Amino acid sequence: MADAEEEDTRLDRAFLALADPVRRRIVGRLSRGSATVNELAAPFEITKQAVSRHIHVLEEAGLVTRSRDAQRRPVHLNPGALEQLTTWIDNYRLAHERSFRQLDDLLRERTRK
């Protein structure tokens, strides 16, 4: 049971982090490659400190990581975390698609009669 609760907590953190449009744009930018806070802050009209706070939320959710490269501290996307979200969503999408196919089959049968 603890594993399911931990998984729920991870999902909650990730979806909560992605609920913010700035954080979604940061994730989108990081999907093209690592970047520094300055690079991530450039397109936004908010302070670098605000961008750092957004990055911290993404880090806490496990969606991004930071490393040290001499004087730089690039931020990297964690593709494994995004894959977990995609897998979770796909489970529900596939279940719904099966239900719709069954409904389609039932409607086809009824229209033939």
C-alpha positions in Angstrom: 0.0 0.0 0.0 2.9 2.4 0.7 4.1 2.1 -2.9 0.7 3.1 -4.2 0.6 6.1 -1.9 4.1 7.1 -2.9 3.1 6.9 -6.6 0.0 9.0 -5.9 2.2 11.6 -4.1 4.7 11.7 -7.0 1.8 12.1 -9.5 0.2 14.8 -7.4 3.4 16.8 -7.2 4.1 16.4 -10.9 0.6 17.4 -12.0 0.6 20.3 -9.5 3.9 21.5 -10.8 2.7 21.3 -14.4 -0.5 23.2 -13.6 1.4 26.5 -13.8 1.9 27.9 -17.3 5.4 29.2 -16.6 6.5 25.8 -15.4 5.0 24.2 -18.5 6.9 26.6 -20.7 10.1 25.8 -18.7 9.6 22.1 -19.3 8.9 22.8 -22.9 12.2 24.7 -23.2 14.1 22.0 -21.4 12.7 19.4 -23.8 15.1 21.0 -26.4 18.1 20.7 -24.1 19.6 21.8 -20.7 19.7 25.5 -19.8 20.8 27.8 -17.0 18.4 29.8 -14.9 19.4 32.9 -16.9 18.6 31.2 -20.1 15.3 29.9 -18.8 14.4 33.4 -17.4 15.0 35.2 -20.6 11.5 34.9 -22.2 9.6 35.8 -19.0 8.8 39.1 -17.6 9.4 37.9 -14.1 12.5 38.0 -11.9 15.3 35.3 -12.0 14.4 34.6 -8.4 10.8 33.8 -9.4 12.1 31.5 -12.2 14.4 29.8 -9.6 11.3 29.2 -7.4 9.5 27.6 -10.4 12.5 25.4 -11.1 12.6 24.4 -7.4 8.9 23.3 -7.7 9.8 21.3 -10.8 12.8 19.8 -9.0 10.7 18.8 -5.9 8.2 17.1 -8.4 11.1 15.2 -9.9 10.6 16.7 -13.3 14.0 18.4 -13.5 17.5 18.0 -12.1 20.4 20.4 -11.7 24.1 19.7 -12.1 27.3 21.7 -11.7 29.4 22.5 -14.7 32.3 24.7 -13.5 30.5 28.0 -12.7 27.2 27.0 -14.4 24.4 25.1 -12.8 22.4 23.8 -15.8 18.8 22.5 -15.4 18.0 19.3 -17.1 14.6 17.7 -17.9 14.0 14.3 -16.3 12.5 12.3 -19.1 11.8 9.3 -16.8 9.4 11.4 -14.8 7.6 12.5 -17.9 7.4 8.9 -19.1 5.7 7.9 -15.8 3.1 10.6 -16.3 2.5 9.5 -19.9 2.2 5.9 -18.8 -0.4 6.9 -16.1 -2.4 8.9 -18.6 -2.2 6.2 -21.3 -3.7 3.6 -18.9 -6.8 5.7 -18.6 -6.9 6.7 -22.3 -6.7 3.0 -23.3 -9.4 2.1 -20.9 -11.7 4.8 -22.4 -10.8 3.8 -25.9 -11.8 0.2 -25.1 -15.2 1.4 -23.7 -15.8 3.5 -26.8 -15.0 0.6 -29.1 -17.4 -1.6 -27.2 -20.1 1.1 -27.5 -19.4 1.4 -31.2 -19.8 -2.4 -31.6 -23.0 -2.4 -29.7 -24.4 0.5 -31.8 -23.4 -1.3 -35.0 -25.2 -4.5 -33.8 -28.4 -2.6 -33.0 -28.5 -0.7 -36.3 -28.2 -4.0 -38.2 -31.3 -5.4 -36.6 
